[in-house]
Amino acid sequence: MLQDFFVHSDRQVYFFASFSQNEVEEFHKYIVIDAETKRELQEGKSYHHCDNP
């Protein structure tokens, strides 16, 4: 289960991200994982349609 909580600054985490962009759209996706426990700490994604004039 994903948890959104404070991670101590002495703790090691892994940050994985994927970014995709072309002339009309952008897509971003990420996940943060605790290196010791292998627990998923947070994830997110976003989509943006670009309106070029």
mmCIF file as Biopython writes it, N, C-alpha, C and O atoms, coordinates in Angstrom:
data_model
#
loop_
_atom_site.group_PDB
_atom_site.id
_atom_site.type_symbol
_atom_site.label_atom_id
_atom_site.label_alt_id
_atom_site.label_comp_id
_atom_site.label_asym_id
_atom_site.label_entity_id
_atom_site.label_seq_id
_atom_site.pdbx_PDB_ins_code
_atom_site.Cartn_x
_atom_site.Cartn_y
_atom_site.Cartn_z
_atom_site.occupancy
_atom_site.B_iso_or_equiv
_atom_site.auth_seq_id
_atom_site.auth_asym_id
_atom_site.pdbx_PDB_model_num
ATOM 1   N N  . MET A ? 1  ? 0.842  -1.183 0.000   1.0 0.0 1  A 1 
ATOM 2   C CA . MET A ? 1  ? 0.000  0.000  0.000   1.0 0.0 1  A 1 
ATOM 3   C C  . MET A ? 1  ? 0.885  1.243  0.000   1.0 0.0 1  A 1 
ATOM 4   O O  . MET A ? 1  ? 1.856  1.322  0.753   1.0 0.0 1  A 1 
ATOM 5   N N  . LEU A ? 2  ? 0.551  2.198  -0.835  1.0 0.0 2  A 1 
ATOM 6   C CA . LEU A ? 2  ? 1.339  3.429  -0.903  1.0 0.0 2  A 1 
ATOM 7   C C  . LEU A ? 2  ? 1.062  4.300  0.310   1.0 0.0 2  A 1 
ATOM 8   O O  . LEU A ? 2  ? -0.078 4.434  0.756   1.0 0.0 2  A 1 
ATOM 9   N N  . GLN A ? 3  ? 2.120  4.882  0.827   1.0 0.0 3  A 1 
ATOM 10  C CA . GLN A ? 3  ? 2.025  5.771  1.971   1.0 0.0 3  A 1 
ATOM 11  C C  . GLN A ? 3  ? 2.620  7.117  1.583   1.0 0.0 3  A 1 
ATOM 12  O O  . GLN A ? 3  ? 3.627  7.175  0.878   1.0 0.0 3  A 1 
ATOM 13  N N  . ASP A ? 4  ? 2.014  8.173  2.032   1.0 0.0 4  A 1 
ATOM 14  C CA . ASP A ? 4  ? 2.564  9.509  1.821   1.0 0.0 4  A 1 
ATOM 15  C C  . ASP A ? 4  ? 3.000  10.012 3.194   1.0 0.0 4  A 1 
ATOM 16  O O  . ASP A ? 4  ? 2.182  10.545 3.944   1.0 0.0 4  A 1 
ATOM 17  N N  . PHE A ? 5  ? 4.280  9.849  3.530   1.0 0.0 5  A 1 
ATOM 18  C CA . PHE A ? 5  ? 4.763  10.255 4.836   1.0 0.0 5  A 1 
ATOM 19  C C  . PHE A ? 5  ? 6.186  10.773 4.728   1.0 0.0 5  A 1 
ATOM 20  O O  . PHE A ? 5  ? 6.838  10.633 3.694   1.0 0.0 5  A 1 
ATOM 21  N N  . PHE A ? 6  ? 6.652  11.368 5.802   1.0 0.0 6  A 1 
ATOM 22  C CA . PHE A ? 6  ? 7.978  11.965 5.867   1.0 0.0 6  A 1 
ATOM 23  C C  . PHE A ? 6  ? 9.055  10.893 5.775   1.0 0.0 6  A 1 
ATOM 24  O O  . PHE A ? 6  ? 8.941  9.840  6.404   1.0 0.0 6  A 1 
ATOM 25  N N  . VAL A ? 7  ? 10.094 11.155 4.997   1.0 0.0 7  A 1 
ATOM 26  C CA . VAL A ? 7  ? 11.259 10.278 4.915   1.0 0.0 7  A 1 
ATOM 27  C C  . VAL A ? 7  ? 12.437 11.050 5.488   1.0 0.0 7  A 1 
ATOM 28  O O  . VAL A ? 7  ? 12.757 12.139 5.012   1.0 0.0 7  A 1 
ATOM 29  N N  . HIS A ? 8  ? 13.082 10.494 6.505   1.0 0.0 8  A 1 
ATOM 30  C CA . HIS A ? 8  ? 14.207 11.156 7.157   1.0 0.0 8  A 1 
ATOM 31  C C  . HIS A ? 8  ? 15.320 11.407 6.143   1.0 0.0 8  A 1 
ATOM 32  O O  . HIS A ? 8  ? 15.532 10.595 5.242   1.0 0.0 8  A 1 
ATOM 33  N N  . SER A ? 9  ? 16.024 12.515 6.281   1.0 0.0 9  A 1 
ATOM 34  C CA . SER A ? 9  ? 17.065 12.897 5.320   1.0 0.0 9  A 1 
ATOM 35  C C  . SER A ? 9  ? 18.260 11.938 5.316   1.0 0.0 9  A 1 
ATOM 36  O O  . SER A ? 9  ? 19.023 11.924 4.351   1.0 0.0 9  A 1 
ATOM 37  N N  . ASP A ? 10 ? 18.439 11.135 6.372   1.0 0.0 10 A 1 
ATOM 38  C CA . ASP A ? 10 ? 19.515 10.143 6.401   1.0 0.0 10 A 1 
ATOM 39  C C  . ASP A ? 10 ? 19.125 8.836  5.706   1.0 0.0 10 A 1 
ATOM 40  O O  . ASP A ? 10 ? 19.944 7.924  5.591   1.0 0.0 10 A 1 
ATOM 41  N N  . ARG A ? 11 ? 17.910 8.750  5.258   1.0 0.0 11 A 1 
ATOM 42  C CA . ARG A ? 11 ? 17.389 7.532  4.643   1.0 0.0 11 A 1 
ATOM 43  C C  . ARG A ? 11 ? 17.669 7.561  3.145   1.0 0.0 11 A 1 
ATOM 44  O O  . ARG A ? 11 ? 17.563 8.613  2.515   1.0 0.0 11 A 1 
ATOM 45  N N  . GLN A ? 12 ? 18.023 6.416  2.572   1.0 0.0 12 A 1 
ATOM 46  C CA . GLN A ? 12 ? 18.262 6.347  1.130   1.0 0.0 12 A 1 
ATOM 47  C C  . GLN A ? 12 ? 16.981 5.909  0.429   1.0 0.0 12 A 1 
ATOM 48  O O  . GLN A ? 12 ? 16.313 4.964  0.849   1.0 0.0 12 A 1 
ATOM 49  N N  . VAL A ? 13 ? 16.657 6.614  -0.645  1.0 0.0 13 A 1 
ATOM 50  C CA . VAL A ? 13 ? 15.492 6.255  -1.454  1.0 0.0 13 A 1 
ATOM 51  C C  . VAL A ? 13 ? 15.901 6.186  -2.918  1.0 0.0 13 A 1 
ATOM 52  O O  . VAL A ? 13 ? 16.891 6.786  -3.335  1.0 0.0 13 A 1 
ATOM 53  N N  . TYR A ? 14 ? 15.125 5.451  -3.676  1.0 0.0 14 A 1 
ATOM 54  C CA . TYR A ? 14 ? 15.304 5.392  -5.125  1.0 0.0 14 A 1 
ATOM 55  C C  . TYR A ? 14 ? 14.186 6.197  -5.766  1.0 0.0 14 A 1 
ATOM 56  O O  . TYR A ? 14 ? 13.024 6.094  -5.371  1.0 0.0 14 A 1 
ATOM 57  N N  . PHE A ? 15 ? 14.547 6.996  -6.758  1.0 0.0 15 A 1 
ATOM 58  C CA . PHE A ? 15 ? 13.576 7.793  -7.508  1.0 0.0 15 A 1 
ATOM 59  C C  . PHE A ? 15 ? 13.659 7.368  -8.967  1.0 0.0 15 A 1 
ATOM 60  O O  . PHE A ? 15 ? 14.702 7.515  -9.604  1.0 0.0 15 A 1 
ATOM 61  N N  . PHE A ? 16 ? 12.570 6.845  -9.487  1.0 0.0 16 A 1 
ATOM 62  C CA . PHE A ? 16 ? 12.496 6.442  -10.887 1.0 0.0 16 A 1 
ATOM 63  C C  . PHE A ? 16 ? 11.465 7.319  -11.570 1.0 0.0 16 A 1 
ATOM 64  O O  . PHE A ? 16 ? 10.375 7.546  -11.045 1.0 0.0 16 A 1 
ATOM 65  N N  . ALA A ? 17 ? 11.828 7.812  -12.759 1.0 0.0 17 A 1 
ATOM 66  C CA . ALA A ? 17 ? 10.907 8.693  -13.474 1.0 0.0 17 A 1 
ATOM 67  C C  . ALA A ? 17 ? 10.955 8.416  -14.968 1.0 0.0 17 A 1 
ATOM 68  O O  . ALA A ? 17 ? 11.966 7.975  -15.515 1.0 0.0 17 A 1 
ATOM 69  N N  . SER A ? 18 ? 9.835  8.690  -15.601 1.0 0.0 18 A 1 
ATOM 70  C CA . SER A ? 18 ? 9.720  8.551  -17.046 1.0 0.0 18 A 1 
ATOM 71  C C  . SER A ? 18 ? 9.060  9.819  -17.577 1.0 0.0 18 A 1 
ATOM 72  O O  . SER A ? 18 ? 8.044  10.271 -17.048 1.0 0.0 18 A 1 
ATOM 73  N N  . PHE A ? 19 ? 9.649  10.386 -18.629 1.0 0.0 19 A 1 
ATOM 74  C CA . PHE A ? 19 ? 9.131  11.610 -19.231 1.0 0.0 19 A 1 
ATOM 75  C C  . PHE A ? 19 ? 9.004  11.399 -20.732 1.0 0.0 19 A 1 
ATOM 76  O O  . PHE A ? 19 ? 9.926  10.900 -21.377 1.0 0.0 19 A 1 
ATOM 77  N N  . SER A ? 20 ? 7.879  11.773 -21.274 1.0 0.0 20 A 1 
ATOM 78  C CA . SER A ? 20 ? 7.655  11.643 -22.710 1.0 0.0 20 A 1 
ATOM 79  C C  . SER A ? 20 ? 7.004  12.926 -23.210 1.0 0.0 20 A 1 
ATOM 80  O O  . SER A ? 20 ? 6.072  13.441 -22.592 1.0 0.0 20 A 1 
ATOM 81  N N  . GLN A ? 21 ? 7.507  13.442 -24.344 1.0 0.0 21 A 1 
ATOM 82  C CA . GLN A ? 21 ? 6.976  14.702 -24.867 1.0 0.0 21 A 1 
ATOM 83  C C  . GLN A ? 21 ? 7.079  14.701 -26.384 1.0 0.0 21 A 1 
ATOM 84  O O  . GLN A ? 21 ? 8.056  14.218 -26.956 1.0 0.0 21 A 1 
ATOM 85  N N  . ASN A ? 22 ? 6.054  15.251 -27.022 1.0 0.0 22 A 1 
ATOM 86  C CA . ASN A ? 22 ? 6.106  15.528 -28.459 1.0 0.0 22 A 1 
ATOM 87  C C  . ASN A ? 22 ? 5.454  16.883 -28.693 1.0 0.0 22 A 1 
ATOM 88  O O  . ASN A ? 22 ? 5.290  17.654 -27.748 1.0 0.0 22 A 1 
ATOM 89  N N  . GLU A ? 23 ? 5.078  17.191 -29.930 1.0 0.0 23 A 1 
ATOM 90  C CA . GLU A ? 23 ? 4.543  18.527 -30.238 1.0 0.0 23 A 1 
ATOM 91  C C  . GLU A ? 23 ? 3.203  18.815 -29.568 1.0 0.0 23 A 1 
ATOM 92  O O  . GLU A ? 23 ? 2.869  19.980 -29.351 1.0 0.0 23 A 1 
ATOM 93  N N  . VAL A ? 24 ? 2.438  17.796 -29.239 1.0 0.0 24 A 1 
ATOM 94  C CA . VAL A ? 24 ? 1.079  18.026 -28.745 1.0 0.0 24 A 1 
ATOM 95  C C  . VAL A ? 24 ? 0.804  17.535 -27.323 1.0 0.0 24 A 1 
ATOM 96  O O  . VAL A ? 24 ? -0.236 17.874 -26.759 1.0 0.0 24 A 1 
ATOM 97  N N  . GLU A ? 25 ? 1.702  16.748 -26.725 1.0 0.0 25 A 1 
ATOM 98  C CA . GLU A ? 25 ? 1.413  16.251 -25.388 1.0 0.0 25 A 1 
ATOM 99  C C  . GLU A ? 25 ? 2.677  15.933 -24.591 1.0 0.0 25 A 1 
ATOM 100 O O  . GLU A ? 25 ? 3.749  15.693 -25.146 1.0 0.0 25 A 1 
ATOM 101 N N  . GLU A ? 26 ? 2.508  15.940 -23.263 1.0 0.0 26 A 1 
ATOM 102 C CA . GLU A ? 26 ? 3.576  15.574 -22.328 1.0 0.0 26 A 1 
ATOM 103 C C  . GLU A ? 26 ? 3.004  14.564 -21.336 1.0 0.0 26 A 1 
ATOM 104 O O  . GLU A ? 26 ? 1.842  14.658 -20.940 1.0 0.0 26 A 1 
ATOM 105 N N  . PHE A ? 27 ? 3.826  13.607 -20.942 1.0 0.0 27 A 1 
ATOM 106 C CA . PHE A ? 27 ? 3.410  12.630 -19.945 1.0 0.0 27 A 1 
ATOM 107 C C  . PHE A ? 27 ? 4.575  12.391 -18.988 1.0 0.0 27 A 1 
ATOM 108 O O  . PHE A ? 27 ? 5.700  12.143 -19.422 1.0 0.0 27 A 1 
ATOM 109 N N  . HIS A ? 28 ? 4.304  12.467 -17.685 1.0 0.0 28 A 1 
ATOM 110 C CA . HIS A ? 28 ? 5.321  12.252 -16.652 1.0 0.0 28 A 1 
ATOM 111 C C  . HIS A ? 28 ? 4.802  11.199 -15.679 1.0 0.0 28 A 1 
ATOM 112 O O  . HIS A ? 28 ? 3.620  11.188 -15.338 1.0 0.0 28 A 1 
ATOM 113 N N  . LYS A ? 29 ? 5.692  10.317 -15.237 1.0 0.0 29 A 1 
ATOM 114 C CA . LYS A ? 29 ? 5.331  9.286  -14.269 1.0 0.0 29 A 1 
ATOM 115 C C  . LYS A ? 29 ? 6.534  9.054  -13.358 1.0 0.0 29 A 1 
ATOM 116 O O  . LYS A ? 29 ? 7.669  9.021  -13.834 1.0 0.0 29 A 1 
ATOM 117 N N  . TYR A ? 30 ? 6.299  8.892  -12.044 1.0 0.0 30 A 1 
ATOM 118 C CA . TYR A ? 30 ? 7.420  8.671  -11.131 1.0 0.0 30 A 1 
ATOM 119 C C  . TYR A ? 30 ? 7.008  7.771  -9.970  1.0 0.0 30 A 1 
ATOM 120 O O  . TYR A ? 30 ? 5.824  7.579  -9.692  1.0 0.0 30 A 1 
ATOM 121 N N  . ILE A ? 31 ? 8.032  7.220  -9.299  1.0 0.0 31 A 1 
ATOM 122 C CA . ILE A ? 31 ? 7.819  6.435  -8.083  1.0 0.0 31 A 1 
ATOM 123 C C  . ILE A ? 31 ? 9.040  6.629  -7.176  1.0 0.0 31 A 1 
ATOM 124 O O  . ILE A ? 31 ? 10.169 6.731  -7.655  1.0 0.0 31 A 1 
ATOM 125 N N  . VAL A ? 32 ? 8.800  6.678  -5.870  1.0 0.0 32 A 1 
ATOM 126 C CA . VAL A ? 32 ? 9.859  6.782  -4.863  1.0 0.0 32 A 1 
ATOM 127 C C  . VAL A ? 32 ? 9.778  5.528  -3.991  1.0 0.0 32 A 1 
ATOM 128 O O  . VAL A ? 32 ? 8.716  5.193  -3.466  1.0 0.0 32 A 1 
ATOM 129 N N  . ILE A ? 33 ? 10.925 4.834  -3.842  1.0 0.0 33 A 1 
ATOM 130 C CA . ILE A ? 33 ? 10.970 3.573  -3.106  1.0 0.0 33 A 1 
ATOM 131 C C  . ILE A ? 33 ? 12.031 3.655  -2.014  1.0 0.0 33 A 1 
ATOM 132 O O  . ILE A ? 33 ? 13.141 4.125  -2.262  1.0 0.0 33 A 1 
ATOM 133 N N  . ASP A ? 34 ? 11.698 3.202  -0.809  1.0 0.0 34 A 1 
ATOM 134 C CA . ASP A ? 34 ? 12.657 3.121  0.290   1.0 0.0 34 A 1 
ATOM 135 C C  . ASP A ? 34 ? 13.681 2.043  -0.057  1.0 0.0 34 A 1 
ATOM 136 O O  . ASP A ? 34 ? 13.304 0.906  -0.340  1.0 0.0 34 A 1 
ATOM 137 N N  . ALA A ? 35 ? 14.964 2.381  -0.039  1.0 0.0 35 A 1 
ATOM 138 C CA . ALA A ? 35 ? 16.018 1.457  -0.459  1.0 0.0 35 A 1 
ATOM 139 C C  . ALA A ? 35 ? 16.167 0.266  0.484   1.0 0.0 35 A 1 
ATOM 140 O O  . ALA A ? 35 ? 16.491 -0.834 0.037   1.0 0.0 35 A 1 
ATOM 141 N N  . GLU A ? 36 ? 15.937 0.468  1.770   1.0 0.0 36 A 1 
ATOM 142 C CA . GLU A ? 36 ? 16.125 -0.620 2.732   1.0 0.0 36 A 1 
ATOM 143 C C  . GLU A ? 36 ? 14.925 -1.565 2.785   1.0 0.0 36 A 1 
ATOM 144 O O  . GLU A ? 36 ? 15.087 -2.784 2.748   1.0 0.0 36 A 1 
ATOM 145 N N  . THR A ? 37 ? 13.734 -1.002 2.873   1.0 0.0 37 A 1 
ATOM 146 C CA . THR A ? 37 ? 12.532 -1.829 3.037   1.0 0.0 37 A 1 
ATOM 147 C C  . THR A ? 37 ? 11.895 -2.220 1.711   1.0 0.0 37 A 1 
ATOM 148 O O  . THR A ? 37 ? 11.024 -3.089 1.675   1.0 0.0 37 A 1 
ATOM 149 N N  . LYS A ? 38 ? 12.322 -1.587 0.619   1.0 0.0 38 A 1 
ATOM 150 C CA . LYS A ? 38 ? 11.745 -1.812 -0.716  1.0 0.0 38 A 1 
ATOM 151 C C  . LYS A ? 38 ? 10.272 -1.411 -0.772  1.0 0.0 38 A 1 
ATOM 152 O O  . LYS A ? 38 ? 9.522  -1.890 -1.622  1.0 0.0 38 A 1 
ATOM 153 N N  . ARG A ? 39 ? 9.876  -0.546 0.122   1.0 0.0 39 A 1 
ATOM 154 C CA . ARG A ? 39 ? 8.492  -0.097 0.218   1.0 0.0 39 A 1 
ATOM 155 C C  . ARG A ? 39 ? 8.257  1.106  -0.692  1.0 0.0 39 A 1 
ATOM 156 O O  . ARG A ? 39 ? 9.074  2.025  -0.736  1.0 0.0 39 A 1 
ATOM 157 N N  . GLU A ? 40 ? 7.145  1.097  -1.411  1.0 0.0 40 A 1 
ATOM 158 C CA . GLU A ? 40 ? 6.781  2.236  -2.250  1.0 0.0 40 A 1 
ATOM 159 C C  . GLU A ? 40 ? 6.299  3.360  -1.344  1.0 0.0 40 A 1 
ATOM 160 O O  . GLU A ? 40 ? 5.358  3.184  -0.569  1.0 0.0 40 A 1 
ATOM 161 N N  . LEU A ? 41 ? 6.953  4.523  -1.446  1.0 0.0 41 A 1 
ATOM 162 C CA . LEU A ? 41 ? 6.607  5.643  -0.582  1.0 0.0 41 A 1 
ATOM 163 C C  . LEU A ? 41 ? 5.645  6.609  -1.248  1.0 0.0 41 A 1 
ATOM 164 O O  . LEU A ? 41 ? 4.749  7.155  -0.605  1.0 0.0 41 A 1 
ATOM 165 N N  . GLN A ? 42 ? 5.840  6.815  -2.539  1.0 0.0 42 A 1 
ATOM 166 C CA . GLN A ? 42 ? 4.988  7.764  -3.248  1.0 0.0 42 A 1 
ATOM 167 C C  . GLN A ? 42 ? 5.089  7.490  -4.735  1.0 0.0 42 A 1 
ATOM 168 O O  . GLN A ? 42 ? 6.124  7.038  -5.223  1.0 0.0 42 A 1 
ATOM 169 N N  . GLU A ? 43 ? 4.010  7.764  -5.454  1.0 0.0 43 A 1 
ATOM 170 C CA . GLU A ? 43 ? 4.035  7.670  -6.907  1.0 0.0 43 A 1 
ATOM 171 C C  . GLU A ? 43 ? 3.120  8.743  -7.464  1.0 0.0 43 A 1 
ATOM 172 O O  . GLU A ? 43 ? 2.252  9.266  -6.765  1.0 0.0 43 A 1 
ATOM 173 N N  . GLY A ? 44 ? 3.323  9.059  -8.716  1.0 0.0 44 A 1 
ATOM 174 C CA . GLY A ? 44 ? 2.486  10.070 -9.336  1.0 0.0 44 A 1 
ATOM 175 C C  . GLY A ? 44 ? 2.630  10.054 -10.840 1.0 0.0 44 A 1 
ATOM 176 O O  . GLY A ? 44 ? 3.563  9.470  -11.390 1.0 0.0 44 A 1 
ATOM 177 N N  . LYS A ? 45 ? 1.688  10.706 -11.493 1.0 0.0 45 A 1 
ATOM 178 C CA . LYS A ? 45 ? 1.739  10.833 -12.944 1.0 0.0 45 A 1 
ATOM 179 C C  . LYS A ? 45 ? 0.954  12.066 -13.343 1.0 0.0 45 A 1 
ATOM 180 O O  . LYS A ? 45 ? 0.075  12.528 -12.615 1.0 0.0 45 A 1 
ATOM 181 N N  . SER A ? 46 ? 1.286  12.594 -14.516 1.0 0.0 46 A 1 
ATOM 182 C CA . SER A ? 46 ? 0.550  13.744 -15.034 1.0 0.0 46 A 1 
ATOM 183 C C  . SER A ? 46 ? 0.572  13.713 -16.553 1.0 0.0 46 A 1 
ATOM 184 O O  . SER A ? 46 ? 1.493  13.184 -17.176 1.0 0.0 46 A 1 
ATOM 185 N N  . TYR A ? 47 ? -0.459 14.290 -17.122 1.0 0.0 47 A 1 
ATOM 186 C CA . TYR A ? 47 ? -0.598 14.392 -18.568 1.0 0.0 47 A 1 
ATOM 187 C C  . TYR A ? 47 ? -0.948 15.835 -18.885 1.0 0.0 47 A 1 
ATOM 188 O O  . TYR A ? 47 ? -1.748 16.454 -18.184 1.0 0.0 47 A 1 
ATOM 189 N N  . HIS A ? 48 ? -0.354 16.369 -19.936 1.0 0.0 48 A 1 
ATOM 190 C CA . HIS A ? 48 ? -0.640 17.740 -20.344 1.0 0.0 48 A 1 
ATOM 191 C C  . HIS A ? 48 ? -0.743 17.794 -21.858 1.0 0.0 48 A 1 
ATOM 192 O O  . HIS A ? 48 ? 0.171  17.369 -22.566 1.0 0.0 48 A 1 
ATOM 193 N N  . HIS A ? 49 ? -1.860 18.319 -22.352 1.0 0.0 49 A 1 
ATOM 194 C CA . HIS A ? 49 ? -2.031 18.530 -23.788 1.0 0.0 49 A 1 
ATOM 195 C C  . HIS A ? 49 ? -1.570 19.948 -24.109 1.0 0.0 49 A 1 
ATOM 196 O O  . HIS A ? 49 ? -2.060 20.909 -23.516 1.0 0.0 49 A 1 
ATOM 197 N N  . CYS A ? 50 ? -0.627 20.084 -25.046 1.0 0.0 50 A 1 
ATOM 198 C CA . CYS A ? 50 ? -0.056 21.386 -25.402 1.0 0.0 50 A 1 
ATOM 199 C C  . CYS A ? 50 ? -0.886 22.028 -26.512 1.0 0.0 50 A 1 
ATOM 200 O O  . CYS A ? 50 ? -1.068 21.446 -27.581 1.0 0.0 50 A 1 
ATOM 201 N N  . ASP A ? 51 ? -1.380 23.221 -26.247 1.0 0.0 51 A 1 
ATOM 202 C CA . ASP A ? 51 ? -2.132 23.981 -27.246 1.0 0.0 51 A 1 
ATOM 203 C C  . ASP A ? 51 ? -1.222 25.026 -27.862 1.0 0.0 51 A 1 
ATOM 204 O O  . ASP A ? 51 ? -1.074 26.118 -27.314 1.0 0.0 51 A 1 
ATOM 205 N N  . ASN A ? 52 ? -0.618 24.709 -28.981 1.0 0.0 52 A 1 
ATOM 206 C CA . ASN A ? 52 ? 0.253  25.664 -29.669 1.0 0.0 52 A 1 
ATOM 207 C C  . ASN A ? 52 ? -0.583 26.584 -30.551 1.0 0.0 52 A 1 
ATOM 208 O O  . ASN A ? 52 ? -1.412 26.109 -31.327 1.0 0.0 52 A 1 
ATOM 209 N N  . PRO A ? 53 ? -0.373 27.906 -30.438 1.0 0.0 53 A 1 
ATOM 210 C CA . PRO A ? 53 ? -1.149 28.853 -31.261 1.0 0.0 53 A 1 
ATOM 211 C C  . PRO A ? 53 ? -0.769 28.788 -32.730 1.0 0.0 53 A 1 
ATOM 212 O O  . PRO A ? 53 ? -1.329 29.519 -33.546 1.0 0.0 53 A 1 
#
